[in-house]
């Protein structure tokens, strides 16, 4: 049942999800557009991140956690010294997939942001619709470059951590 709830946004179109999220956030006591957009983007990208992390959990992590328990590790030590280092190669693609999906969400941002929050996709789509292909291309290139630089940053982080592991 939990898996079904986590993967439910896969089955629902983003426009339907956005309308449901808008109704939900209107009923909540806080009326913060930025928080609403952030939470809806997290909820919408959660299944994609979960699918990457689930794949990582299948790769012998449970067996290695059990071995850590046999050697006396428990709680936070087991989490930070066994589980997270083994999941780290899966955390980066999960984060990157969530980032790209979140950056490209137009409907969610329009409905929940109410025009207060300007994202790259919110600026780019009107230029595409109006026929301003030159400006739309510039914003598309900015979108591509931001994703590329984030990938580059994550790759450098991963290489730095691998070097640190080898040195230890």
Chimera marker file (.cmm) of the C-alpha trace (Angstrom):
<marker_set name="trace">
<marker id="1" x="0.000" y="0.000" z="0.000" r="1" g="1" b="0" radius="0.5"/>
<marker id="2" x="2.877" y="2.361" z="0.835" r="1" g="1" b="0" radius="0.5"/>
<marker id="3" x="4.539" y="1.591" z="-2.481" r="1" g="1" b="0" radius="0.5"/>
<marker id="4" x="1.264" y="2.300" z="-4.287" r="1" g="1" b="0" radius="0.5"/>
<marker id="5" x="0.945" y="5.689" z="-2.550" r="1" g="1" b="0" radius="0.5"/>
<marker id="6" x="4.543" y="6.615" z="-3.345" r="1" g="1" b="0" radius="0.5"/>
<marker id="7" x="4.243" y="5.686" z="-7.021" r="1" g="1" b="0" radius="0.5"/>
<marker id="8" x="0.766" y="7.194" z="-7.477" r="1" g="1" b="0" radius="0.5"/>
<marker id="9" x="2.064" y="10.374" z="-9.197" r="1" g="1" b="0" radius="0.5"/>
<marker id="10" x="3.420" y="8.117" z="-11.978" r="1" g="1" b="0" radius="0.5"/>
<marker id="11" x="-0.168" y="7.249" z="-12.826" r="1" g="1" b="0" radius="0.5"/>
<marker id="12" x="-1.654" y="10.737" z="-12.524" r="1" g="1" b="0" radius="0.5"/>
<marker id="13" x="-1.052" y="13.423" z="-15.158" r="1" g="1" b="0" radius="0.5"/>
<marker id="14" x="0.721" y="16.496" z="-13.820" r="1" g="1" b="0" radius="0.5"/>
<marker id="15" x="-2.259" y="18.768" z="-14.507" r="1" g="1" b="0" radius="0.5"/>
<marker id="16" x="-4.575" y="16.575" z="-12.408" r="1" g="1" b="0" radius="0.5"/>
<marker id="17" x="-1.934" y="16.338" z="-9.675" r="1" g="1" b="0" radius="0.5"/>
<marker id="18" x="-1.541" y="20.135" z="-9.735" r="1" g="1" b="0" radius="0.5"/>
<marker id="19" x="-5.259" y="20.755" z="-9.366" r="1" g="1" b="0" radius="0.5"/>
<marker id="20" x="-5.495" y="18.330" z="-6.463" r="1" g="1" b="0" radius="0.5"/>
<marker id="21" x="-2.442" y="19.877" z="-4.818" r="1" g="1" b="0" radius="0.5"/>
<marker id="22" x="-3.918" y="23.343" z="-5.286" r="1" g="1" b="0" radius="0.5"/>
<marker id="23" x="-7.117" y="22.324" z="-3.496" r="1" g="1" b="0" radius="0.5"/>
<marker id="24" x="-5.093" y="20.666" z="-0.730" r="1" g="1" b="0" radius="0.5"/>
<marker id="25" x="-2.853" y="23.690" z="-0.152" r="1" g="1" b="0" radius="0.5"/>
<marker id="26" x="-5.812" y="26.088" z="-0.223" r="1" g="1" b="0" radius="0.5"/>
<marker id="27" x="-7.409" y="24.129" z="2.623" r="1" g="1" b="0" radius="0.5"/>
<marker id="28" x="-4.265" y="24.211" z="4.757" r="1" g="1" b="0" radius="0.5"/>
<marker id="29" x="-3.874" y="27.069" z="7.243" r="1" g="1" b="0" radius="0.5"/>
<marker id="30" x="-0.676" y="28.476" z="5.700" r="1" g="1" b="0" radius="0.5"/>
<marker id="31" x="-0.895" y="30.423" z="2.462" r="1" g="1" b="0" radius="0.5"/>
<marker id="32" x="2.714" y="30.493" z="1.328" r="1" g="1" b="0" radius="0.5"/>
<marker id="33" x="3.121" y="30.108" z="-2.450" r="1" g="1" b="0" radius="0.5"/>
<marker id="34" x="6.815" y="29.249" z="-2.224" r="1" g="1" b="0" radius="0.5"/>
<marker id="35" x="6.249" y="26.483" z="0.326" r="1" g="1" b="0" radius="0.5"/>
<marker id="36" x="3.289" y="25.129" z="-1.662" r="1" g="1" b="0" radius="0.5"/>
<marker id="37" x="5.328" y="24.955" z="-4.862" r="1" g="1" b="0" radius="0.5"/>
<marker id="38" x="8.297" y="23.393" z="-3.057" r="1" g="1" b="0" radius="0.5"/>
<marker id="39" x="6.181" y="20.714" z="-1.353" r="1" g="1" b="0" radius="0.5"/>
<marker id="40" x="4.252" y="19.892" z="-4.520" r="1" g="1" b="0" radius="0.5"/>
<marker id="41" x="7.472" y="19.560" z="-6.536" r="1" g="1" b="0" radius="0.5"/>
<marker id="42" x="8.895" y="17.258" z="-3.853" r="1" g="1" b="0" radius="0.5"/>
<marker id="43" x="5.724" y="15.150" z="-3.833" r="1" g="1" b="0" radius="0.5"/>
<marker id="44" x="5.641" y="14.963" z="-7.625" r="1" g="1" b="0" radius="0.5"/>
<marker id="45" x="9.298" y="13.992" z="-7.983" r="1" g="1" b="0" radius="0.5"/>
<marker id="46" x="9.302" y="11.565" z="-5.028" r="1" g="1" b="0" radius="0.5"/>
<marker id="47" x="8.385" y="8.479" z="-7.116" r="1" g="1" b="0" radius="0.5"/>
<marker id="48" x="11.283" y="9.076" z="-9.483" r="1" g="1" b="0" radius="0.5"/>
<marker id="49" x="13.774" y="9.410" z="-6.641" r="1" g="1" b="0" radius="0.5"/>
<marker id="50" x="12.248" y="6.434" z="-4.855" r="1" g="1" b="0" radius="0.5"/>
<marker id="51" x="12.621" y="4.235" z="-7.934" r="1" g="1" b="0" radius="0.5"/>
<marker id="52" x="16.380" y="4.949" z="-8.031" r="1" g="1" b="0" radius="0.5"/>
<marker id="53" x="16.797" y="4.376" z="-4.304" r="1" g="1" b="0" radius="0.5"/>
<marker id="54" x="14.731" y="1.182" z="-4.384" r="1" g="1" b="0" radius="0.5"/>
<marker id="55" x="17.081" y="-0.182" z="-7.002" r="1" g="1" b="0" radius="0.5"/>
<marker id="56" x="19.991" y="0.689" z="-4.750" r="1" g="1" b="0" radius="0.5"/>
<marker id="57" x="18.384" y="-1.060" z="-1.786" r="1" g="1" b="0" radius="0.5"/>
<marker id="58" x="18.053" y="-4.262" z="-3.809" r="1" g="1" b="0" radius="0.5"/>
<marker id="59" x="21.806" y="-4.504" z="-4.335" r="1" g="1" b="0" radius="0.5"/>
<marker id="60" x="22.876" y="-6.419" z="-1.235" r="1" g="1" b="0" radius="0.5"/>
<marker id="61" x="22.484" y="-3.514" z="1.187" r="1" g="1" b="0" radius="0.5"/>
<marker id="62" x="20.333" y="-5.541" z="3.565" r="1" g="1" b="0" radius="0.5"/>
<marker id="63" x="22.970" y="-8.271" z="3.670" r="1" g="1" b="0" radius="0.5"/>
<marker id="64" x="25.727" y="-5.755" z="4.390" r="1" g="1" b="0" radius="0.5"/>
<marker id="65" x="23.622" y="-4.067" z="7.072" r="1" g="1" b="0" radius="0.5"/>
<marker id="66" x="23.159" y="-7.439" z="8.752" r="1" g="1" b="0" radius="0.5"/>
<marker id="67" x="26.902" y="-7.979" z="8.659" r="1" g="1" b="0" radius="0.5"/>
<marker id="68" x="27.377" y="-4.561" z="10.265" r="1" g="1" b="0" radius="0.5"/>
<marker id="69" x="24.946" y="-5.551" z="13.036" r="1" g="1" b="0" radius="0.5"/>
<marker id="70" x="26.889" y="-8.760" z="13.602" r="1" g="1" b="0" radius="0.5"/>
<marker id="71" x="30.025" y="-6.667" z="14.138" r="1" g="1" b="0" radius="0.5"/>
<marker id="72" x="28.219" y="-4.441" z="16.657" r="1" g="1" b="0" radius="0.5"/>
<marker id="73" x="27.041" y="-1.492" z="14.555" r="1" g="1" b="0" radius="0.5"/>
<marker id="74" x="23.594" y="-0.123" z="15.277" r="1" g="1" b="0" radius="0.5"/>
<marker id="75" x="21.421" y="2.942" z="14.853" r="1" g="1" b="0" radius="0.5"/>
<marker id="76" x="23.018" y="6.045" z="13.417" r="1" g="1" b="0" radius="0.5"/>
<marker id="77" x="26.445" y="4.436" z="13.052" r="1" g="1" b="0" radius="0.5"/>
<marker id="78" x="24.982" y="1.732" z="10.827" r="1" g="1" b="0" radius="0.5"/>
<marker id="79" x="23.034" y="4.327" z="8.862" r="1" g="1" b="0" radius="0.5"/>
<marker id="80" x="25.966" y="6.701" z="8.283" r="1" g="1" b="0" radius="0.5"/>
<marker id="81" x="28.774" y="4.150" z="7.910" r="1" g="1" b="0" radius="0.5"/>
<marker id="82" x="27.027" y="1.380" z="5.945" r="1" g="1" b="0" radius="0.5"/>
<marker id="83" x="23.681" y="2.323" z="4.419" r="1" g="1" b="0" radius="0.5"/>
<marker id="84" x="24.264" y="5.875" z="3.153" r="1" g="1" b="0" radius="0.5"/>
<marker id="85" x="27.718" y="5.180" z="1.671" r="1" g="1" b="0" radius="0.5"/>
<marker id="86" x="26.245" y="2.217" z="-0.214" r="1" g="1" b="0" radius="0.5"/>
<marker id="87" x="23.258" y="4.278" z="-1.361" r="1" g="1" b="0" radius="0.5"/>
<marker id="88" x="25.319" y="7.319" z="-2.332" r="1" g="1" b="0" radius="0.5"/>
<marker id="89" x="25.819" y="6.261" z="-5.978" r="1" g="1" b="0" radius="0.5"/>
<marker id="90" x="22.018" y="6.031" z="-6.197" r="1" g="1" b="0" radius="0.5"/>
<marker id="91" x="21.356" y="9.297" z="-4.345" r="1" g="1" b="0" radius="0.5"/>
<marker id="92" x="22.982" y="11.430" z="-7.039" r="1" g="1" b="0" radius="0.5"/>
<marker id="93" x="20.871" y="10.129" z="-9.956" r="1" g="1" b="0" radius="0.5"/>
<marker id="94" x="17.778" y="10.311" z="-7.727" r="1" g="1" b="0" radius="0.5"/>
<marker id="95" x="18.527" y="13.944" z="-6.901" r="1" g="1" b="0" radius="0.5"/>
<marker id="96" x="19.347" y="14.819" z="-10.501" r="1" g="1" b="0" radius="0.5"/>
<marker id="97" x="16.172" y="13.215" z="-11.845" r="1" g="1" b="0" radius="0.5"/>
<marker id="98" x="14.138" y="15.067" z="-9.237" r="1" g="1" b="0" radius="0.5"/>
<marker id="99" x="15.891" y="18.350" z="-10.065" r="1" g="1" b="0" radius="0.5"/>
<marker id="100" x="15.285" y="18.067" z="-13.804" r="1" g="1" b="0" radius="0.5"/>
<marker id="101" x="11.669" y="17.042" z="-13.286" r="1" g="1" b="0" radius="0.5"/>
<marker id="102" x="11.112" y="19.898" z="-10.864" r="1" g="1" b="0" radius="0.5"/>
<marker id="103" x="12.742" y="22.455" z="-13.162" r="1" g="1" b="0" radius="0.5"/>
<marker id="104" x="10.491" y="21.427" z="-16.022" r="1" g="1" b="0" radius="0.5"/>
<marker id="105" x="7.210" y="21.596" z="-14.093" r="1" g="1" b="0" radius="0.5"/>
<marker id="106" x="5.122" y="24.366" z="-15.576" r="1" g="1" b="0" radius="0.5"/>
<marker id="107" x="1.584" y="23.486" z="-14.522" r="1" g="1" b="0" radius="0.5"/>
<marker id="108" x="2.443" y="22.873" z="-10.870" r="1" g="1" b="0" radius="0.5"/>
<marker id="109" x="4.305" y="26.150" z="-10.588" r="1" g="1" b="0" radius="0.5"/>
<marker id="110" x="1.610" y="28.192" z="-12.354" r="1" g="1" b="0" radius="0.5"/>
<marker id="111" x="-1.284" y="26.827" z="-10.329" r="1" g="1" b="0" radius="0.5"/>
<marker id="112" x="0.363" y="26.760" z="-6.927" r="1" g="1" b="0" radius="0.5"/>
<marker id="113" x="2.693" y="29.734" z="-7.297" r="1" g="1" b="0" radius="0.5"/>
<marker id="114" x="-0.068" y="32.049" z="-8.453" r="1" g="1" b="0" radius="0.5"/>
<marker id="115" x="2.365" y="34.132" z="-10.481" r="1" g="1" b="0" radius="0.5"/>
<marker id="116" x="4.484" y="35.005" z="-7.443" r="1" g="1" b="0" radius="0.5"/>
<marker id="117" x="7.193" y="32.457" z="-8.147" r="1" g="1" b="0" radius="0.5"/>
<marker id="118" x="9.127" y="32.726" z="-11.409" r="1" g="1" b="0" radius="0.5"/>
<marker id="119" x="10.978" y="29.626" z="-12.554" r="1" g="1" b="0" radius="0.5"/>
<marker id="120" x="12.864" y="29.036" z="-15.774" r="1" g="1" b="0" radius="0.5"/>
<marker id="121" x="10.021" y="27.001" z="-17.270" r="1" g="1" b="0" radius="0.5"/>
<marker id="122" x="7.501" y="29.714" z="-16.358" r="1" g="1" b="0" radius="0.5"/>
<marker id="123" x="9.593" y="32.271" z="-18.232" r="1" g="1" b="0" radius="0.5"/>
<marker id="124" x="10.377" y="29.977" z="-21.188" r="1" g="1" b="0" radius="0.5"/>
<marker id="125" x="6.906" y="28.594" z="-22.055" r="1" g="1" b="0" radius="0.5"/>
<marker id="126" x="5.261" y="31.920" z="-23.026" r="1" g="1" b="0" radius="0.5"/>
<marker id="127" x="8.109" y="32.581" z="-25.469" r="1" g="1" b="0" radius="0.5"/>
<marker id="128" x="7.592" y="29.152" z="-27.019" r="1" g="1" b="0" radius="0.5"/>
<marker id="129" x="3.836" y="29.697" z="-27.314" r="1" g="1" b="0" radius="0.5"/>
<marker id="130" x="4.138" y="33.185" z="-28.797" r="1" g="1" b="0" radius="0.5"/>
<marker id="131" x="6.562" y="32.125" z="-31.504" r="1" g="1" b="0" radius="0.5"/>
<marker id="132" x="9.588" y="33.914" z="-30.035" r="1" g="1" b="0" radius="0.5"/>
<marker id="133" x="11.855" y="30.988" z="-30.847" r="1" g="1" b="0" radius="0.5"/>
<marker id="134" x="15.092" y="32.936" z="-30.335" r="1" g="1" b="0" radius="0.5"/>
<marker id="135" x="14.343" y="33.878" z="-26.729" r="1" g="1" b="0" radius="0.5"/>
<marker id="136" x="12.864" y="30.445" z="-26.042" r="1" g="1" b="0" radius="0.5"/>
<marker id="137" x="16.091" y="28.912" z="-27.350" r="1" g="1" b="0" radius="0.5"/>
<marker id="138" x="18.165" y="31.087" z="-25.019" r="1" g="1" b="0" radius="0.5"/>
<marker id="139" x="16.077" y="29.995" z="-22.028" r="1" g="1" b="0" radius="0.5"/>
<marker id="140" x="16.266" y="26.387" z="-23.198" r="1" g="1" b="0" radius="0.5"/>
<marker id="141" x="20.032" y="26.698" z="-23.333" r="1" g="1" b="0" radius="0.5"/>
<marker id="142" x="20.049" y="28.154" z="-19.798" r="1" g="1" b="0" radius="0.5"/>
<marker id="143" x="17.950" y="25.186" z="-18.665" r="1" g="1" b="0" radius="0.5"/>
<marker id="144" x="20.389" y="22.784" z="-20.301" r="1" g="1" b="0" radius="0.5"/>
<marker id="145" x="23.455" y="24.542" z="-18.868" r="1" g="1" b="0" radius="0.5"/>
<marker id="146" x="22.037" y="24.631" z="-15.335" r="1" g="1" b="0" radius="0.5"/>
<marker id="147" x="21.429" y="20.896" z="-15.485" r="1" g="1" b="0" radius="0.5"/>
<marker id="148" x="24.874" y="20.303" z="-16.982" r="1" g="1" b="0" radius="0.5"/>
<marker id="149" x="26.630" y="22.323" z="-14.256" r="1" g="1" b="0" radius="0.5"/>
<marker id="150" x="24.696" y="20.518" z="-11.557" r="1" g="1" b="0" radius="0.5"/>
<marker id="151" x="25.704" y="17.178" z="-13.101" r="1" g="1" b="0" radius="0.5"/>
<marker id="152" x="29.297" y="18.379" z="-13.201" r="1" g="1" b="0" radius="0.5"/>
<marker id="153" x="29.146" y="19.476" z="-9.565" r="1" g="1" b="0" radius="0.5"/>
<marker id="154" x="27.701" y="16.125" z="-8.502" r="1" g="1" b="0" radius="0.5"/>
<marker id="155" x="30.361" y="14.259" z="-10.480" r="1" g="1" b="0" radius="0.5"/>
<marker id="156" x="33.116" y="16.277" z="-8.812" r="1" g="1" b="0" radius="0.5"/>
<marker id="157" x="31.556" y="15.594" z="-5.415" r="1" g="1" b="0" radius="0.5"/>
<marker id="158" x="31.388" y="11.880" z="-6.127" r="1" g="1" b="0" radius="0.5"/>
<marker id="159" x="35.009" y="11.764" z="-7.327" r="1" g="1" b="0" radius="0.5"/>
<marker id="160" x="36.153" y="13.696" z="-4.252" r="1" g="1" b="0" radius="0.5"/>
<marker id="161" x="34.377" y="11.246" z="-1.976" r="1" g="1" b="0" radius="0.5"/>
<marker id="162" x="35.904" y="8.283" z="-3.822" r="1" g="1" b="0" radius="0.5"/>
<marker id="163" x="39.379" y="9.810" z="-3.448" r="1" g="1" b="0" radius="0.5"/>
<marker id="164" x="38.727" y="10.301" z="0.245" r="1" g="1" b="0" radius="0.5"/>
<marker id="165" x="37.635" y="6.661" z="0.596" r="1" g="1" b="0" radius="0.5"/>
<marker id="166" x="40.773" y="5.454" z="-1.175" r="1" g="1" b="0" radius="0.5"/>
<marker id="167" x="42.996" y="7.628" z="1.056" r="1" g="1" b="0" radius="0.5"/>
<marker id="168" x="41.399" y="6.236" z="4.208" r="1" g="1" b="0" radius="0.5"/>
<link id1="1" id2="2" r="1" g="1" b="0" radius="0.2"/>
<link id1="2" id2="3" r="1" g="1" b="0" radius="0.2"/>
<link id1="3" id2="4" r="1" g="1" b="0" radius="0.2"/>
<link id1="4" id2="5" r="1" g="1" b="0" radius="0.2"/>
<link id1="5" id2="6" r="1" g="1" b="0" radius="0.2"/>
<link id1="6" id2="7" r="1" g="1" b="0" radius="0.2"/>
<link id1="7" id2="8" r="1" g="1" b="0" radius="0.2"/>
<link id1="8" id2="9" r="1" g="1" b="0" radius="0.2"/>
<link id1="9" id2="10" r="1" g="1" b="0" radius="0.2"/>
<link id1="10" id2="11" r="1" g="1" b="0" radius="0.2"/>
<link id1="11" id2="12" r="1" g="1" b="0" radius="0.2"/>
<link id1="12" id2="13" r="1" g="1" b="0" radius="0.2"/>
<link id1="13" id2="14" r="1" g="1" b="0" radius="0.2"/>
<link id1="14" id2="15" r="1" g="1" b="0" radius="0.2"/>
<link id1="15" id2="16" r="1" g="1" b="0" radius="0.2"/>
<link id1="16" id2="17" r="1" g="1" b="0" radius="0.2"/>
<link id1="17" id2="18" r="1" g="1" b="0" radius="0.2"/>
<link id1="18" id2="19" r="1" g="1" b="0" radius="0.2"/>
<link id1="19" id2="20" r="1" g="1" b="0" radius="0.2"/>
<link id1="20" id2="21" r="1" g="1" b="0" radius="0.2"/>
<link id1="21" id2="22" r="1" g="1" b="0" radius="0.2"/>
<link id1="22" id2="23" r="1" g="1" b="0" radius="0.2"/>
<link id1="23" id2="24" r="1" g="1" b="0" radius="0.2"/>
<link id1="24" id2="25" r="1" g="1" b="0" radius="0.2"/>
<link id1="25" id2="26" r="1" g="1" b="0" radius="0.2"/>
<link id1="26" id2="27" r="1" g="1" b="0" radius="0.2"/>
<link id1="27" id2="28" r="1" g="1" b="0" radius="0.2"/>
<link id1="28" id2="29" r="1" g="1" b="0" radius="0.2"/>
<link id1="29" id2="30" r="1" g="1" b="0" radius="0.2"/>
<link id1="30" id2="31" r="1" g="1" b="0" radius="0.2"/>
<link id1="31" id2="32" r="1" g="1" b="0" radius="0.2"/>
<link id1="32" id2="33" r="1" g="1" b="0" radius="0.2"/>
<link id1="33" id2="34" r="1" g="1" b="0" radius="0.2"/>
<link id1="34" id2="35" r="1" g="1" b="0" radius="0.2"/>
<link id1="35" id2="36" r="1" g="1" b="0" radius="0.2"/>
<link id1="36" id2="37" r="1" g="1" b="0" radius="0.2"/>
<link id1="37" id2="38" r="1" g="1" b="0" radius="0.2"/>
<link id1="38" id2="39" r="1" g="1" b="0" radius="0.2"/>
<link id1="39" id2="40" r="1" g="1" b="0" radius="0.2"/>
<link id1="40" id2="41" r="1" g="1" b="0" radius="0.2"/>
<link id1="41" id2="42" r="1" g="1" b="0" radius="0.2"/>
<link id1="42" id2="43" r="1" g="1" b="0" radius="0.2"/>
<link id1="43" id2="44" r="1" g="1" b="0" radius="0.2"/>
<link id1="44" id2="45" r="1" g="1" b="0" radius="0.2"/>
<link id1="45" id2="46" r="1" g="1" b="0" radius="0.2"/>
<link id1="46" id2="47" r="1" g="1" b="0" radius="0.2"/>
<link id1="47" id2="48" r="1" g="1" b="0" radius="0.2"/>
<link id1="48" id2="49" r="1" g="1" b="0" radius="0.2"/>
<link id1="49" id2="50" r="1" g="1" b="0" radius="0.2"/>
<link id1="50" id2="51" r="1" g="1" b="0" radius="0.2"/>
<link id1="51" id2="52" r="1" g="1" b="0" radius="0.2"/>
<link id1="52" id2="53" r="1" g="1" b="0" radius="0.2"/>
<link id1="53" id2="54" r="1" g="1" b="0" radius="0.2"/>
<link id1="54" id2="55" r="1" g="1" b="0" radius="0.2"/>
<link id1="55" id2="56" r="1" g="1" b="0" radius="0.2"/>
<link id1="56" id2="57" r="1" g="1" b="0" radius="0.2"/>
<link id1="57" id2="58" r="1" g="1" b="0" radius="0.2"/>
<link id1="58" id2="59" r="1" g="1" b="0" radius="0.2"/>
<link id1="59" id2="60" r="1" g="1" b="0" radius="0.2"/>
<link id1="60" id2="61" r="1" g="1" b="0" radius="0.2"/>
<link id1="61" id2="62" r="1" g="1" b="0" radius="0.2"/>
<link id1="62" id2="63" r="1" g="1" b="0" radius="0.2"/>
<link id1="63" id2="64" r="1" g="1" b="0" radius="0.2"/>
<link id1="64" id2="65" r="1" g="1" b="0" radius="0.2"/>
<link id1="65" id2="66" r="1" g="1" b="0" radius="0.2"/>
<link id1="66" id2="67" r="1" g="1" b="0" radius="0.2"/>
<link id1="67" id2="68" r="1" g="1" b="0" radius="0.2"/>
<link id1="68" id2="69" r="1" g="1" b="0" radius="0.2"/>
<link id1="69" id2="70" r="1" g="1" b="0" radius="0.2"/>
<link id1="70" id2="71" r="1" g="1" b="0" radius="0.2"/>
<link id1="71" id2="72" r="1" g="1" b="0" radius="0.2"/>
<link id1="72" id2="73" r="1" g="1" b="0" radius="0.2"/>
<link id1="73" id2="74" r="1" g="1" b="0" radius="0.2"/>
<link id1="74" id2="75" r="1" g="1" b="0" radius="0.2"/>
<link id1="75" id2="76" r="1" g="1" b="0" radius="0.2"/>
<link id1="76" id2="77" r="1" g="1" b="0" radius="0.2"/>
<link id1="77" id2="78" r="1" g="1" b="0" radius="0.2"/>
<link id1="78" id2="79" r="1" g="1" b="0" radius="0.2"/>
<link id1="79" id2="80" r="1" g="1" b="0" radius="0.2"/>
<link id1="80" id2="81" r="1" g="1" b="0" radius="0.2"/>
<link id1="81" id2="82" r="1" g="1" b="0" radius="0.2"/>
<link id1="82" id2="83" r="1" g="1" b="0" radius="0.2"/>
<link id1="83" id2="84" r="1" g="1" b="0" radius="0.2"/>
<link id1="84" id2="85" r="1" g="1" b="0" radius="0.2"/>
<link id1="85" id2="86" r="1" g="1" b="0" radius="0.2"/>
<link id1="86" id2="87" r="1" g="1" b="0" radius="0.2"/>
<link id1="87" id2="88" r="1" g="1" b="0" radius="0.2"/>
<link id1="88" id2="89" r="1" g="1" b="0" radius="0.2"/>
<link id1="89" id2="90" r="1" g="1" b="0" radius="0.2"/>
<link id1="90" id2="91" r="1" g="1" b="0" radius="0.2"/>
<link id1="91" id2="92" r="1" g="1" b="0" radius="0.2"/>
<link id1="92" id2="93" r="1" g="1" b="0" radius="0.2"/>
<link id1="93" id2="94" r="1" g="1" b="0" radius="0.2"/>
<link id1="94" id2="95" r="1" g="1" b="0" radius="0.2"/>
<link id1="95" id2="96" r="1" g="1" b="0" radius="0.2"/>
<link id1="96" id2="97" r="1" g="1" b="0" radius="0.2"/>
<link id1="97" id2="98" r="1" g="1" b="0" radius="0.2"/>
<link id1="98" id2="99" r="1" g="1" b="0" radius="0.2"/>
<link id1="99" id2="100" r="1" g="1" b="0" radius="0.2"/>
<link id1="100" id2="101" r="1" g="1" b="0" radius="0.2"/>
<link id1="101" id2="102" r="1" g="1" b="0" radius="0.2"/>
<link id1="102" id2="103" r="1" g="1" b="0" radius="0.2"/>
<link id1="103" id2="104" r="1" g="1" b="0" radius="0.2"/>
<link id1="104" id2="105" r="1" g="1" b="0" radius="0.2"/>
<link id1="105" id2="106" r="1" g="1" b="0" radius="0.2"/>
<link id1="106" id2="107" r="1" g="1" b="0" radius="0.2"/>
<link id1="107" id2="108" r="1" g="1" b="0" radius="0.2"/>
<link id1="108" id2="109" r="1" g="1" b="0" radius="0.2"/>
<link id1="109" id2="110" r="1" g="1" b="0" radius="0.2"/>
<link id1="110" id2="111" r="1" g="1" b="0" radius="0.2"/>
<link id1="111" id2="112" r="1" g="1" b="0" radius="0.2"/>
<link id1="112" id2="113" r="1" g="1" b="0" radius="0.2"/>
<link id1="113" id2="114" r="1" g="1" b="0" radius="0.2"/>
<link id1="114" id2="115" r="1" g="1" b="0" radius="0.2"/>
<link id1="115" id2="116" r="1" g="1" b="0" radius="0.2"/>
<link id1="116" id2="117" r="1" g="1" b="0" radius="0.2"/>
<link id1="117" id2="118" r="1" g="1" b="0" radius="0.2"/>
<link id1="118" id2="119" r="1" g="1" b="0" radius="0.2"/>
<link id1="119" id2="120" r="1" g="1" b="0" radius="0.2"/>
<link id1="120" id2="121" r="1" g="1" b="0" radius="0.2"/>
<link id1="121" id2="122" r="1" g="1" b="0" radius="0.2"/>
<link id1="122" id2="123" r="1" g="1" b="0" radius="0.2"/>
<link id1="123" id2="124" r="1" g="1" b="0" radius="0.2"/>
<link id1="124" id2="125" r="1" g="1" b="0" radius="0.2"/>
<link id1="125" id2="126" r="1" g="1" b="0" radius="0.2"/>
<link id1="126" id2="127" r="1" g="1" b="0" radius="0.2"/>
<link id1="127" id2="128" r="1" g="1" b="0" radius="0.2"/>
<link id1="128" id2="129" r="1" g="1" b="0" radius="0.2"/>
<link id1="129" id2="130" r="1" g="1" b="0" radius="0.2"/>
<link id1="130" id2="131" r="1" g="1" b="0" radius="0.2"/>
<link id1="131" id2="132" r="1" g="1" b="0" radius="0.2"/>
<link id1="132" id2="133" r="1" g="1" b="0" radius="0.2"/>
<link id1="133" id2="134" r="1" g="1" b="0" radius="0.2"/>
<link id1="134" id2="135" r="1" g="1" b="0" radius="0.2"/>
<link id1="135" id2="136" r="1" g="1" b="0" radius="0.2"/>
<link id1="136" id2="137" r="1" g="1" b="0" radius="0.2"/>
<link id1="137" id2="138" r="1" g="1" b="0" radius="0.2"/>
<link id1="138" id2="139" r="1" g="1" b="0" radius="0.2"/>
<link id1="139" id2="140" r="1" g="1" b="0" radius="0.2"/>
<link id1="140" id2="141" r="1" g="1" b="0" radius="0.2"/>
<link id1="141" id2="142" r="1" g="1" b="0" radius="0.2"/>
<link id1="142" id2="143" r="1" g="1" b="0" radius="0.2"/>
<link id1="143" id2="144" r="1" g="1" b="0" radius="0.2"/>
<link id1="144" id2="145" r="1" g="1" b="0" radius="0.2"/>
<link id1="145" id2="146" r="1" g="1" b="0" radius="0.2"/>
<link id1="146" id2="147" r="1" g="1" b="0" radius="0.2"/>
<link id1="147" id2="148" r="1" g="1" b="0" radius="0.2"/>
<link id1="148" id2="149" r="1" g="1" b="0" radius="0.2"/>
<link id1="149" id2="150" r="1" g="1" b="0" radius="0.2"/>
<link id1="150" id2="151" r="1" g="1" b="0" radius="0.2"/>
<link id1="151" id2="152" r="1" g="1" b="0" radius="0.2"/>
<link id1="152" id2="153" r="1" g="1" b="0" radius="0.2"/>
<link id1="153" id2="154" r="1" g="1" b="0" radius="0.2"/>
<link id1="154" id2="155" r="1" g="1" b="0" radius="0.2"/>
<link id1="155" id2="156" r="1" g="1" b="0" radius="0.2"/>
<link id1="156" id2="157" r="1" g="1" b="0" radius="0.2"/>
<link id1="157" id2="158" r="1" g="1" b="0" radius="0.2"/>
<link id1="158" id2="159" r="1" g="1" b="0" radius="0.2"/>
<link id1="159" id2="160" r="1" g="1" b="0" radius="0.2"/>
<link id1="160" id2="161" r="1" g="1" b="0" radius="0.2"/>
<link id1="161" id2="162" r="1" g="1" b="0" radius="0.2"/>
<link id1="162" id2="163" r="1" g="1" b="0" radius="0.2"/>
<link id1="163" id2="164" r="1" g="1" b="0" radius="0.2"/>
<link id1="164" id2="165" r="1" g="1" b="0" radius="0.2"/>
<link id1="165" id2="166" r="1" g="1" b="0" radius="0.2"/>
<link id1="166" id2="167" r="1" g="1" b="0" radius="0.2"/>
<link id1="167" id2="168" r="1" g="1" b="0" radius="0.2"/>
</marker_set>
